[in-house]
Amino acid sequence: MAATFSAGGLASGLDTNTLIDALVKVRALSVDRLKIKQGAYTTQVSVMGDVVARLGGLKTAAAGLGTGGVLGVTVQGSLTGLSATSSSAAQAGSYAVQVTALAAAAKQRSAGFTGASPPVTAGSLDFSVNGTATSVALTAGMSLSDVASAINSNVSGVSATVLSDGTASYLSVTNRDTGFAIGGSPSTALQISGSAAGQFGFTEKVPAANAHLTVDGLDFERKSNTMTDVLPGVTFTASALGASQDLVLSNDTAGTSKNIQGFIEAYNLVLKSVQKQLSVSSGTDRSGTLAGDAGLRNLQSALQGLTSKVVGAGNVRTLADVGVKTARDGSLSIDSSVLEKAIARDPGGVNALFNTATTGISTLTTSLVDGYTNTTDGVLTVRTKGIQGQLSRLAGDITKEQAAVERYRDLLVAQFTAMETVVGGLKATGNYLTMQENVNKK
């Protein structure tokens, strides 16, 4: 803590406290300059983090188009007893579909037990659920509710509950999943045995069943009423049996445009963030920006180069071929009329533009982003670590300078204190001599 000279000027008449504060303030200018530089570097780290975050958003948007595809496909009309939703991985076409069987979960129920809390004898209930065996130990005197709780706590894949019709209580056990192993027996979905099973008298109330859906006469058997692997990119959910009906999938320009727009928006956010740093007005304090940063300039060039990359050798080879336009400021937008023509001309090529394994826009974007944000040697990562190193050194320099300023204050206090002591002594001597002179005159 800085020493304080609180008796300033008592002997000399000078305002020594004010003098000390003024001199210390001048000496402390070096600390202020270091703190200004520290603030500038802190801002630069924040800016770099913002660019990296936006690049992450661009990578995510591109990856989505690479895995799911970009082509929008819609289901025309409605189906009865069956719903169908499509993703960009679907292909336009018409199919005859029919639900011939619905999946059901195996369910067994005990005989009726009378009384509010019918007692249970000791023993075990052995369960086999889709081939997985589990045993539950029962103790004498347990209620049906106790048994249900024991089953729910120990047997994975089933749900046990107690039902009551007002006269008797029943223990109901249901497989949580519908269906059974394809090619296997429905009975394997839920089997109950064991030394305590006889007292319950379990009977099968609902047998396990698999769903069956035919597409153009070809039968597909699945354990669930929701099927995601029958037609690529199409999810079916069966709810009722019915006659054959037509499923029509059509290419959707609006949906495709929406998918591409997500990529465009992420790209524009990155470009805007980079340009904001590189295009600094003359009156702006450049110390808190990354103006002139070579890494950001290279990133800007790489982003702009991405828009003209040629992918494959088909009819759709560049972003411009699907209607992606570049404005004078470098930002992207989409021309729906050009996109519509591209979809009509080569719908597969529209998807391939983004999801071709090694040269698609998705892969190229991912490689670009990784080159700048990789946590080990990414261009912006290395740059950020360099700035953080400078911040660390500045923090040490500031601590040293602050200590030097405090030592300087202590020195000034000591010097002014010594001066005041000398002046005080001289004044006392002067006063004594004056008094002696006055005495002699008398």
N, C-alpha and C positions, 0 to 999 in steps of 0.2 A: 504494500500500500504506500502511496506517495507521501513523503513528509510534508507537513504544512507549516509554513512560517507565519504564525498568527500574531506576532508582536512586531509587525513590520514598521520600521521608521520611527520607533520610540526615541532613539538617540539621534539619528541623522535627519529625521523629518521627511525622509523619502517614503513613497508608497511602495515598499519593497515587495509586498505580496503581488501587486499588480504587475510590477516589473518581472518577477519570476514567472507568473502565468503567461505573460506575453512572450518571454524568451522560450518557455517550454512549448508554447503553441507553434512557434516557428520551427523548433527542433522536431516536433511531431508531424510536420508536413510529410516527411518520408513515410510515416505509417499510413497517412491518408492516401498517399499515392499508391501504396501497396494494396490497400483495401479497395480502391477504385479498380485496380487491375484484377483483384480477386473477384469482384462483382462481375466484371466483364467475362472472365473465364467461366464463372458459374452460369452465366446466361448462355454462353456457348455450349456448355454441356447440356443444358436444358433444351436448347434448339436442336442439337444433335439427337437427343433422345426423342424429340417430336418427329424428326425425319425418319428415324429408325422405326418408330411405332407405325407411322403411315406406310412405310415399306412393308411392314408385317401385314397390314390390312390388304395391300395390293397382292401379296403372296397368297393370302387366304382366298381372295376373290379369284385369282387365277387357278389355284389348286381346285376350287370347286368346279370350275369349268372343265378342268382336265379330267376329273374323275366322274362327274355327273353328266358332262356334255353341256353344250350351249343351246342345242336345238330345242325349241319349245314344241311340245306335242300335246294336243288336247283330245279329250274323249267327246265325240259328237253324240248329242242326244242323251237319253237315260236308259238304264237297264232295269229289269224287274227281278227282284230277289238277288241281285248281284250289283255291287258297285265296283267301279274301276277308276283308278287315278293313275296319271302318267307322269313321268319325269322326263328330263331331257335325254335320257338314255333310250327312250322308246322310239320305235320306228313307225312311221305312218303306214296304215294298211287297214284292211277290213277282215274281221274274223267272226266265225259262227261259234258262239259260246253257250254252254248249258250246264247248269248245276244239277247233278244227278244224285248227290248225297251230301249231307251236312255232317261236319265233325261234331262229336259229342264227348263230354267228359264222363269217365266211368264213375258210377255212384253205387254205394251199398248202404243198406239201412238195417238196423237191428230190429228184433221183435219188440213189441210194446212192453214197457215196464210201468206198473201201476205204483201209485204213491208219490208223495212230493219229492223224496230223495231215496229212490230204491237202492238198496245196498248191492255191492258187487263183490264176488268172491275173488280170492287171490289167484294169481296166475300170470300168464303173459299173452299179449296180443302181438302176433308176428305179421308184419306187413311186407309185401313185395310191390313196389311202385315202379313200374316200367323197368323191372329187373333189378331194382335196388332193394335189398332186404334191410329191415329195421325191426327191432323188438322193443316193446314197451312193457315194463313190469307193472302189474296192478297189485294193490294191497287190499286186503279184506276190508269191507266197509266203505270203499270209495263210492261216491255218487256218480251218476252219468256225466255230470258237469266236470267232475274231477278227471274222469277218463278222457273226456273231450280235450281238456286242457293238457293232459299228459301226451295225448296223440299230437296235438298241435305243436307242443314244445319239442318233441323228439323225432317226429316223422316228417322228413322233407318231402314236399310235393303234394301233400294232401291237406284238406281242411275238414275238421271234425266239428260238429255242432249238435246240440240237443233240440229236438223238435217235440212239440206237445200238441195234441189235438183236444186237450181238455179232459181226456179220460186216461190216456197213457202217454208215456214219454218214450222217445225213440232216439237212438244214437245214429246220426247220419255222417258218413265219411265220403268225401268227394275228391277225386283227383283234380288238382289245380289246373292241369293241362288237358286239353282235348286230345282225342285220338290215341293211337298206339303205333308201335314201330311198324313201318311199312314192310309188308311181307311177313309180319308176325301174327300173333293171335290177339284178339281184343281182350282176352282174359288176363294178359300180362300187364295191362294198365293198372289194375288194382286187385290184389289178392290179400285176404285176411284169414289168418289161421292162428294156431297157438293153443296152449292149455286152457286159457280163459275164454277162447272164442265161442265155445259151445253154449255158454249161458246167454250170449247175445243173439244167437240165431240170425246172423247176417245173411241177407239175400241181395242179389243184384237187382237194383231198381232201374238203372240206366247203363246199358253196355257201352263200352268205349267204341267210338266210330270215327272213321276218317272221312274227310271231305273228298268229293270227286267232282272235277270240273273238266268238261270236254271242250277242246278248242279245235275247230274244224274236224271234229270226229275223233281226235286223239285224246285219250283219257289221261288226266293228271290226278294222282292220289296224293293228298297232303294231310298231315295230322291236324292242321288248323284250318279254320274257315277263312283266314287271311293268308293269301298266297302271294309271295313276291318273286317267285322264280319260275313262273309259267311262261309269261311273255317278258322279254327284256324291257326294263323300265316301267312296267305296269304292275300295280298292286291291286289284286282282286280281294273283295270281301264278300263271301257268300252268306246270305241270310234266309233263303227259301229255295225250295226246289222249283223248277220251272221248265218251260219249253225252250228250245233253241232260239237264240236271238242274236242280232248282229251287233258286234262291237266295232265302231269305226274310229280310228285314230287319224288325226289330221295334223299336218305341220302348222304351227302357230307363229306368225310373224311377231305379234305383240309379245308373246311369251319369250321368244328368242331375243327380241330387243331388250326386254327387261333383264334377261340373264346377262347379256353383253353390257348393259348399262351399269350393272354392279361393278364390273371390271373397269369400265371407263371412269366411274366416280372415284374409285380407289386410286386409279392412275392420276387423275387430275388433282387429287388431294396431295399426293406426293410431289407432283410437279410444282404446284402452287407453293408448297412449303420450301422447296429448293430455290425457286425463283425469288421468293421473298428475301432470302439471304444473299443471293447473288446480285440482285438489282436494288442496291441501296442508294437512296437519293443523296445528293451532295451535302445536305444539312444534317444528315443522320450521324450519330456517334457510332462509328464503325467498330469500335472496340468490343461492343457487345454482340456483334454479328459474325457471320462466317463469310463475309464478302471476300471474294478472291480465293476461297478455299479450293484447292485442286481436287480434293475428293468429291465435293459437291458439283464442281463443274463437270467432272467425268461422269458422275451419276446423271446429270441433266442430259449429257450427250447419249449415254446408254439408254435412257428412257425414250428419247426421241428416235434412236435407232431401232428400238423395239417395234415401233409403229410401221416400219417399212420392211420388216423381216419377211423373206419369202419362205413359205412352208410348203413342202411337197411340190408336185408338178400337175395338180388338177386344175379345175376351173376356178377354185377358190384358194388363193395362195397368200394373200396379204390381208391385213385388217381393212384396207381400203376396199377390197372385193366384197366385204359384207357391209359396206356403208359407213365404216368408221372414218370420220373426217378430222383433219388437224387444222385448228384455227391458227391465226397469226401469232398468238401468244403461246402456242404449243399445246393447248388443251384439246381434248378429244370430245367429239359428239357423234351421233349416229344418224344416218339418213335411212329412214325406214323403207323408202321406195327401193333403194339399192339393195337393202337386206332382203326384201321380199323377192326380188328377182334372183338373188343368189340362192335362196331357199328353193325356189321353183326350179332353178337350173341344176343345182347340185347340193341337196340337203345333207348328204353324207360328208361332202367337202366342208360344209360350214362347221360341223362338229370336228372334223379332222384338223381344221385350222388351229383349233385350241388343244385337242387332245392327242395329236400325233406324238408317239412315245418320246422321241429325242429332239424333234425340231418344232413341236407345237408351241403356240404362244404360252401355254401353261408352263411347260418345261423351261422355256427360255426365260420367262418371268421369274420362276423359282430360282434358276441359276443366277440371274442378275441380282436378285434380292440377297441371296446367300453370300454372293461375292462382297456385298457391302455390309452385311449385318452378322455374318458368322461370328460367334462369340470368341473364336480363337484368333482369326486373322482377317476378319472382314475389314474393308477399307475404313468404314465409319467407326467400327469398334476400336481399331488401332488408333485412329485420330482422337477418339474420346478418351482412351486410356492416356494418350499423350497430354491432353488438356488436364485430366485429373492429376497426372503427375506434377504438372506445373502448379496446380492448386495446392497440392500437398507441400511443395517447396515454398510457395508463397505463405502458407499458414505458418511454417517454421520461421520464415523471414520476418513476418509480422510480429510473432512472439519475441524474437530477438530485438527488433526495433523498439517495441513497447518497453522491454526491459531497459534498453539503452536510454529511452526518454525518461524513465523513472529514475535511473541513476543520475541523469543530467539534472533533474529537479532536485534530487537530494544534494548534489554538489552545489547548486545555486543557493539552496537554503543554508548549507553550511558556510558558504562564502559570505553571504549577506549577514548571517548571524555573527560571524567573526568581525565583519566590518562594523556592525552596530556595537559590538563589544569595544572595539578600538575607539570608535567615535565617542561612545559613552565615557570611556576612560579619559580621553582627551578633554572632553567637556568638564568632567569632574576636576581634572587638574587645573583647567582654566578658571573654573569657579573658585577653587582653593587659592590660587595665586591672586585673583581679584580681591578676594576677601582679605588676604594678608596685606595687600597694598592699601586697602582702605583702613586697616588697623594702624599701619605705620603713619599714615597721613594724620591720624588723630594724635 
